[in-house]
């Protein structure tokens, strides 16, 4: 694992004032074994448009919960076509009908919410990691999003020792909105994650 050879604290200081493009360029030199994850959420095009300028063939991992809004599926297809994404899509081993019949769409307070999270997102994501065995994982997590993410940085480690790189970590919503407008990108404002449920709650994969 490349993470063993990286002084994360040192490089977080070095990269803090670098642009996302510079951070991505630095990270891409580390290994050819890398992925970028996306939910095709609100600011998904920001990271995908930036990273594909430097690596057009990077594996794009999408764990589709099966409960996305129609607008999210439309947004996803538009970006897949626009950037010719090397998409690897993962879903529950159960169909949506089977999930609805056996688990339902629970709220956070329901006893079976953890089972729902496991079936629709966590198991598919673990399967993706097992199949691709990445050393480097580009993400779009940012500070101020959740309590957990406030404790991360541009570079962090997954539980499996994968080096996670978040090029836009210190960017605010306002900065991303300006970037989207300036670069004529699209924003998926209707995005809703049934596993995350609340804005300040983790979706699950970043606990891995």
N, C-alpha and C positions, 0 to 999 in steps of 0.2 A: 504493500500500500504506500502510495506517495506521501500520504499524510504523516507517516513516521519520519520523513525527511524534511518536513516543513515546520519551521518555528512560527506557529500560528500567531502568537502574541506579537512577535516582531513584525510579521508581514501585515497584520491588521493595522499597525501604526504606519507602516510604509504606504499602504494602499488607501488610507482614510481620505486623503485629499486628491486621489486619482479619479479620473472620469470612469464611467462604466466601461467605455471602450478600452481604456488602458488596463482596467482590472481584468476584463475578459481576455485581452491579448496576453497578459501575464499568465493567467491560469491555463490558457490553451497550450502554452509551452511545456506544461508539466507532464502531460500524458495524452495519448490518443484514445484512452479508454474513458470517455466522458458521456454524460447525459445532461439534458435539461428537462425539468418537469414543468408541466403547465396544466391548469384546470380550465384554460380559456376563460379566465375570470376578467374582472374589471380592467386591469392594466396589463393583460397578457401580451398584447401586441408590442408593448414597450420592450420587454426582454427578448421576445422572439425576433423582432425586427432588428434589434441590435446584435444579437449573437449570430444570426444567420448571415450577417454581412461578413463575419470573420470565419465562420465555419458552416458552410451550406449543407453539410451532410451529418451534422451532429444528431444523435438519436434524441427524439422528442418523445418523452413518456407522458401519456395522458391516461389517467385513471378516471374513466367515465362512470359516475355514480348511477347512471340510468335515470336520474331524477332531475337532470338539467332542464332549464326552460328552453322552449323551441328557439328563442333568440340566441341562446348560447350555442346550440348545435349549428345554427346558421353562421354565427361568428366563427366558430371553430373551422367549419368548412371553408369559409372565406380566407382565413389565415393559412390553412393547409395548402390551398390552391395558390395564394398570393406568393408565399415564400417557398413553395414546393417542399414542405416540411417532411423530414424523414420520420414520419409519425409511427409510434408503436402504442396502440390503444389497448388498454386493459379494462376488463369489466368483471363484475361478479360472475361466479360460476352458476349462479341461479338467475333465471330470467326475472324481469321486473314483475311479471304476473305472479311468479312463485314467491318473490319477496313480499309482495302485497298480501298474498294469501297466508303466509306463514309468520311474517314479522310485522308487516304493515309499515307505515311511515310514522315512526314514533316521535314524540317531542322529547326534549332533554330530560323531562321528569319521569318518563316511562322506564320501566325496568328493563325493557328489551332494546333500549337505545344503544347500548354497548354492542349488542349482537348485530344490530343494524349497521353500525359503524364498521365492525369487523367484516361483514359480508360485502358491503358495497364499496369500501375504500381500502381498508387496511390489508386484507388478504390479497386483493389485486395488486397493491403496491409492493408488498413483500415478494409476490410472484415476479413482478417486473425486475426488482433488484436481483433476485436469484438468477433470472435468465440472463441479465446483461452484466452483472458483476462489475459495476462501474467503480473507478477510483476517484472520479471527480463528478460532482453533481451541482449544476447551476440551478439556482432557485431565484424566486422573486420576493422572498421574505424581506420585510423592512422593519426598522425600529418603530415603536409606538403602535404596532398592530395588535400585539397580545403581550401578556406578561412574560411568556416564554421567549418571544422574539426580542423583547427588550434586553434579554440576557445574552443574546447572540452577537454577531458582528459580521463584517463582510466575509470573513472566513470562520467556519465552525466545523465541528465534527458530528457525523451521525453516530448512532449507537454502534454501527458496524465498522466505524473507522473510515467512512467515506468523507473526503474533503468537500464540504459544501461551500459554494461561492455565491454570494448575493451581491451582484454589481450595483444594484440600486438601493442598498440597505439604508443609507442615510437620506434618501430622497423623501420629500413630503408629497402628499396628494396634490398639493398646489403645483409643485415642480413637475410632477408627472403629467398633470393636466396641461401645463404650458408646453411640455415636450410633445404631447400628443397633438396639440393644436399646431405647433410650429412645424411638425413633420407630417401633418395630414394623416394621422393614424386614427384608428377607431377605438372606442371605449365600450366595453360590455357592461353598461350600467345596470342591466336587469339581472346580473348574475346572482345566483343563490345556491349555496352549498348546504344540502340537508344534514351533512355530518357536522359541519362547522356551526350551523344554525344561528349563532350570534356573531356579530362583527369582532368582538374581542375574545373569541374562543378559538382554540386550535382545531384544525380540520382533522388532525390525526397523523398525517404522514411525517410531519416535522417532529413528532415525538419518537420517530423510529431511529 
